[in-house]
Amino acid sequence: MTKRLILIRHAKSSWDDPLMPDLARPLNPRGQHAATAIGAWLASRGHLPDEVLCSNAARTTETWARLSPALKDVPEAKLTPTLYNASVEVILAVLRHATGREVMIIGHNPGLADFAHRVLNRPPPHPEFQRFPTGATLVAEFEISQWQEADFAQASAVDFIVPRNLEA
């Protein structure tokens, strides 16, 4: 059986208010546009999650809010505070508790990039994969029957995109 993971680093956030708590930072206009473009790209490729796990930070929830309208019949995101600035081990633990066939995780670097690198059996040939910039989106498949079996170096990359590739 195959399980699919959609891993998204939040889109570009705003640093306009240096006194704003990190958890409360929203997307900037570039990030807002990028999140919408990511949603359209996911829909065009048929990447439709049946479970969405999202950090509770403003920039991740706004990323989801802006990309989700392009996706048909997707569930509401489950806000998952443990994904806020999560380590690789925490992200794997969260994934192992997932129940969907196609699970989306929206989170933060450096943990998300580290997780993407460690979960794949080989990286995609995209030049931006190493950096995993804001809005980076990886789609990977696991040959497992349940998420509890997920582990490092086990997934195959199916798709990878960064917002710069989606600019018209």
C-alpha distance (Angstrom), angle and dihedral (degrees) to the residues before:
residue distance angle dihedral
M1 . . .
T2 3.80 . .
K3 3.79 128.1 .
R4 3.79 121.1 -168.7
L5 3.80 128.2 -148.7
I6 3.80 125.0 -162.1
L7 3.79 108.0 -163.6
I8 3.82 116.7 -168.8
R9 3.77 129.7 -178.6
H10 3.81 108.2 -149.0
A11 3.79 116.4 -97.2
K12 3.83 122.4 -101.2
S13 3.79 111.7 -55.6
S14 3.77 131.7 -149.9
W15 3.79 124.3 -103.9
D16 3.83 93.6 -178.5
D17 3.80 93.6 118.5
P18 3.82 110.3 48.2
L19 3.82 90.3 -170.9
M20 3.81 94.3 56.5
P21 3.80 113.3 109.9
D22 3.80 112.3 -109.0
L23 3.81 92.3 -119.2
A24 3.83 90.3 58.0
R25 3.82 99.6 49.9
P26 3.84 111.2 124.2
L27 3.79 128.4 -154.0
N28 3.78 119.0 -82.1
P29 3.85 119.2 -129.5
R30 3.82 91.9 -90.9
G31 3.81 89.9 51.7
Q32 3.79 92.2 47.9
H33 3.80 90.7 54.0
A34 3.82 91.8 44.5
A35 3.81 93.6 51.7
T36 3.81 90.7 52.9
A37 3.82 90.2 48.8
I38 3.81 91.6 49.8
G39 3.80 90.0 53.7
A40 3.80 91.3 51.5
W41 3.82 90.8 47.7
L42 3.82 92.4 49.9
A43 3.81 91.0 49.6
S44 3.81 92.6 47.3
R45 3.82 90.1 53.4
G46 3.82 94.5 45.2
H47 3.81 94.0 -114.8
L48 3.80 100.2 149.3
P49 3.80 118.0 162.4
D50 3.77 122.0 -144.0
E51 3.81 90.5 -164.7
V52 3.81 127.6 35.8
L53 3.80 122.3 -165.7
C54 3.78 113.2 -172.3
S55 3.79 135.0 179.3
N56 3.79 111.6 -114.8
A57 3.83 93.3 -122.7
A58 3.81 116.4 119.7
R59 3.82 93.1 -119.7
T60 3.82 93.5 54.1
T61 3.79 95.2 44.7
E62 3.81 90.1 47.7
T63 3.81 90.1 48.9
W64 3.82 88.1 55.3
A65 3.83 92.9 44.2
R66 3.80 91.2 53.5
L67 3.81 98.5 43.1
S68 3.81 99.5 39.7
P69 3.84 98.9 71.2
A70 3.82 88.8 69.3
L71 3.81 91.1 56.6
K72 3.80 118.9 80.4
D73 3.80 122.6 -137.3
V74 3.80 96.8 -3.6
P75 3.79 121.7 154.3
E76 3.77 125.8 -115.7
A77 3.78 114.3 -86.2
K78 3.79 116.5 -100.9
L79 3.78 106.2 -132.6
T80 3.79 105.6 -132.5
P81 3.83 112.6 -170.7
T82 3.80 91.9 -169.1
L83 3.83 88.3 67.6
Y84 3.82 90.9 64.9
N85 3.83 103.5 109.9
A86 3.81 88.4 -21.7
S87 3.78 124.4 -179.7
V88 3.79 122.5 -122.7
E89 3.81 90.4 -100.4
V90 3.81 92.7 52.3
I91 3.81 92.2 48.8
L92 3.81 90.3 51.4
A93 3.82 90.4 48.4
V94 3.83 90.9 51.2
L95 3.82 90.8 48.4
R96 3.80 91.5 49.8
H97 3.82 88.5 59.4
A98 3.81 93.6 51.6
T99 3.79 118.9 114.6
G100 3.81 104.4 -169.1
R101 3.79 127.2 97.1
E102 3.83 91.9 -133.2
V103 3.81 110.6 32.7
M104 3.79 126.2 -172.0
I105 3.81 120.7 -157.1
I106 3.81 119.3 -169.4
G107 3.79 114.4 -167.3
H108 3.78 150.7 124.7
N109 3.78 143.8 -77.0
P110 2.93 142.8 -80.1
G111 3.82 90.2 33.6
L112 3.80 96.3 42.8
A113 3.82 94.3 51.3
D114 3.79 91.0 45.7
F115 3.80 89.8 49.5
A116 3.83 92.0 49.6
H117 3.80 90.6 51.8
R118 3.79 94.7 46.6
V119 3.80 99.4 42.6
L120 3.81 95.3 55.3
N121 3.79 123.5 82.8
R122 3.84 87.1 -144.7
P123 3.80 131.5 -0.2
P124 3.78 122.8 -108.9
P125 3.83 114.5 -104.3
H126 3.82 92.5 -113.4
P127 3.84 112.8 127.4
E128 3.83 92.7 -136.9
F129 3.80 96.9 52.0
Q130 3.82 93.6 92.2
R131 3.80 91.6 54.2
F132 3.84 95.9 40.5
P133 3.83 92.3 -160.6
T134 3.79 125.5 -160.6
G135 3.79 110.3 -60.5
A136 3.81 93.0 21.2
T137 3.80 108.7 154.4
L138 3.79 124.7 -162.8
V139 3.78 124.3 -173.2
A140 3.81 113.2 -164.1
E141 3.79 136.0 172.5
F142 3.78 129.2 -142.2
E143 3.80 123.1 -161.4
I144 3.81 93.7 -138.6
S145 3.79 134.9 115.3
Q146 3.81 96.8 -138.0
W147 3.79 135.1 18.2
Q148 3.81 91.9 -117.8
E149 3.83 85.5 75.2
A150 3.83 93.6 57.0
D151 3.79 115.7 121.1
F152 3.79 142.8 157.6
A153 3.83 122.6 -69.2
Q154 3.80 89.0 17.9
A155 3.81 107.0 103.2
S156 3.78 130.9 81.2
A157 3.79 120.5 -140.5
V158 3.80 112.6 -116.3
D159 3.82 100.5 171.9
F160 3.78 138.9 -4.3
I161 3.80 129.5 -175.2
V162 3.79 139.7 164.5
P163 3.82 124.1 -156.1
R164 3.82 92.6 -110.8
N165 3.84 87.8 65.5
L166 3.82 89.5 55.9
E167 3.82 97.3 52.5
A168 3.77 113.0 114.9
